[in-house]
Amino acid sequence: MDLKGKVALITGGGRGLGRATAAAMAREGTSVAILSRTGSELEETASIVEKAGGKALVLPADVADERAVRKAVSRTVSELGALHLLVNCAAIVGPAAPVHEVDPDEWERTLAINLNGIRQVCQEAVPHMIEAGGGRIVNVTSGLADFVMPLFGAYSVSKAALNHMTRIMAEELRGFEIQVNGLDPGVMDTAMQEEIRSMGPEVLGKALHDQFVSFKETGSLRPPEEVARLVLFLTSDSSVGITGEIGGPAEYRDYGFGLS
């Protein structure tokens, strides 16, 4: 995938798609900096990266904390030598409540991580990418940016805004040889899905809870390791010229990449 010698920063790198991407990139010869709020999860990811033949720079930080983000990006460049790739996986599902009833602090916290946190990471990372002569940014989004699912308003709104920010940044950074794309991975077998199931029918209602449980029971959840292959495609030279796109495995198949 032509990723050898590159330096990547992966937010949400402690688990799920972030962890799978870190391991996949390490196997390709990429130096990875992994950022997450939970240090123990980062250490587990670092161990997996080492077993894959790579080395991970562990960065315990909250993407909603501007000072922590600035320090994390600075450490990435000073300790790994540059910054070429940015994969924004960090996100929370947020409150499950109608918009007119949602706790304002929980609403703001969801947007602080899922939208403003990504903006802060990009704001710190992009100057280093420009200095490196270009790069790739992948923002992990969701089908709920377009699909209406009651009770998940905060999460859905944050991802809808992220999609538009992704398109805007793609145009703004086109002249700097930085590609910016959104990746909708679909439903993955991750801690977020487990968290949603654990809310129970008392919070979600029986029909919606049954739907999420069925994803797990019927094997409909996609393994993060499979989606990580698509992240590699979007961050490699194989994706040259692709920017401002929002899609998942099916949409990117039109560009010559497909998942089984």
N, C-alpha and C positions, 0 to 999 in steps of 0.2 A: 504493500500500500504506500510505499515511498515515505514512510514516517520516521525512518531511522535518522537519529541526530536531532530531531525536533524536540522542543520543550512544550509541554501541555500543562495547563492549569485546569483542574476538574473540580467544580463545586459540587457539593453533595457527594463527595468521593468516598464517604464512609460506608455506603451500602447501595443496594439496588443497581441501577444503571450506571451510576458513578463508579462504583466498585468494579463492575464488569468492564467498563470502558478503560479504567486504569490498568487492569490486568491485560486487556487486549492490546492496548498501546505499548505496554512494557514488552510484550512478545514481539512487537514490531520495531523495537529499538528506540522508543520514545522515552525521554525523561519525563516523569510525571510528578506534578505537585498536586496533592489532594487536600481539599479544604472541606471542613465539616464542623458542626458544633460539638460533636461527640468524639472525644479523643480516643476512647477505647475502640470505637468502630474504625477510626482512621488507622490505628495500630493493626487491626485485623486486615484491613485492606493492604497496608504496607507489607505485611507478611505474605499475602497472596501475590503481590507484585514481585517480591523477591523470589518466590518460588517460580514465577514466570520468567525469571532471568533479568529483572530490572531493579530499579531502586526508586523509592518514593520519598518525596519531601512532604512530611506531615505538617499540616497547617491547621491547628484547631482555631476556628473562627466562625463567627456568625455573619452571613452576608449582609444582614441588616445593620451591622455595626461598621460605620464608615471608616473609622480609625483602624479597626481590625483588618478590614479589607485592604486598606492602603499598605499596612505592614505586611500582609500575606503576599501581595503582588510584588512588593519590594524584595522580600525574601526569595521569592521564586526566581527573579531576575538575577539577584546577587549570588545565589547559591547554585543555580542551574545554568546561568550564563546568558539567557535570553528568554523570550516568550513568543511562541509562534501560534499556539493553538489554545482556544478557550472553549470548554464544554460546560455549559450552565445546567446542571442537573438539580441543584438545590431547590427544594420546594416543600411546602406543607399543604395538607388538604384543607386546613382551616375549619371553621365552624360549620356544622351541619344544621342550618336553621333558615327559615324564610328571611328574605332580605329585610322585610319590615320589622322583624323581631331580633335580628342578629345583634350580638354584643359589639358595640362600636370598637372596643379595644381589640377584639378578636379579628374583626374585619380589617382594621389597620395593620395588625401584625401579619395577616396573610399577604396583603399587598406589599408590606415592607420587605418580606422575604421573596415572594414569587415575582415581583415586578421591580420594585426599587432596588432590591438587593442585586439583581442582575445588572441593572443600570450602573450601580456603583462599581461592580466588578469590571464591567466593560470600560467605564470611565478611567479606571486605573490601568487596565491592561492594554487598551488600544494604543496609547503613545509608544509603548514598548514594541507592539506589533509593527507600527509604522517604522520605528527605528530598525527593526529586523528585515524590513523590505516587503512586508505583507503577512498575511495569516488567514486563519479560519476561525469563525465563531459559530458554535452550534448551541442554540437555545432550545431546551427541551420544553415542549408545550403540551397541549392536550386537545382531544376532540371536543372537550367541554367548552373550548373557546367559541365554538359555533353551535354545539348541540345543547338544547335546553334541558337541564336536569334539575328540578326543584330541590332545594335545600343546600345546594353547593354553589350558591351565588358568588361568594367571595372568591373561591377558587376559580370559577368559570370566568369572572370578570378580570381577575389577574392574568389569566392565560390569554383572554381576548386582547387585552392591552399589550401583552408581550408579543403576540403575533404582529400587531401593527408596528410596535417599536422595532421588531426584527426587520420588517420591510423598509422602514425609514432608515435604519442604520445601514442596511445593505446599499442603499443609494448614496448615503453620505460617505461611506467608506470605499465605494467602488474605485475611486481614483487612487486609493492607497493600496490596491491589490489585496484588500481584506474582504473575504466572502463571509456573509452572515446569512445563516439559514435556520429555520425552525424545524424541529423534529417532533412529530406526534407519534410516540411509540405504541399507541394503543393500550390495551389493558395488559400490564405486566405482573408477574408474580413477585411482588415486592412488599415491603413493610407497609407502604401506604395502603395497598389493597387490604392487608390484614387489619390495619387500623380502621378502615371503613367497615369491614365485616364486624369488628368488635363493638361498633356503635349499637348494634342490635336493632331489632324491629321497633323497640321503644322509641328510638330516635329517628330511624329512617322510615319507619312504616314497614309493614310486612312485605308488600310487593317489591319495594326497592331493595330491602335487605335480602330477600330471596334471590333477586337478580345478581347481586354481588356474590352471594354464596354459590350460586350456580356457575359463575365464572371459574371458581376454584374447583368445584366438584366435577365439572365437565372437561377440565383440562384446557379451558379457553385462554388462560393467562399465558402470555408469551414470556419465555425466559429472558431476563435482562442480557444474558450473554449473547443471545441471538440478535437483539437490537444493537448491541455494541458494535457488531459488524457494520451496521449502517452508519454509526458514528465515525468509524474508521474511514468509510468511503467519503463522508462529507468533510473530513479533515485532511484528506490525502489529495495528491495531484490528480487522482482519477476524477475529482469533482471540479476541475478547473472550469470556470465560466458559470457555475451554478451559484447564484446568489439571490437573496430576497425570496426564496421559496419556502413554503410551509407545507409539510407533508409527512407521510409515514411510509412504511415499506411499499405500499401499492403505488403511491405517487412518484417515489424516486425510482421505481422500476422503469419509468419512461426515460430516465437518464442512463439506463444500462445497468442499474443495480437492483437486485431483487432478493428477497428472503423467501425461503420455502414456506 
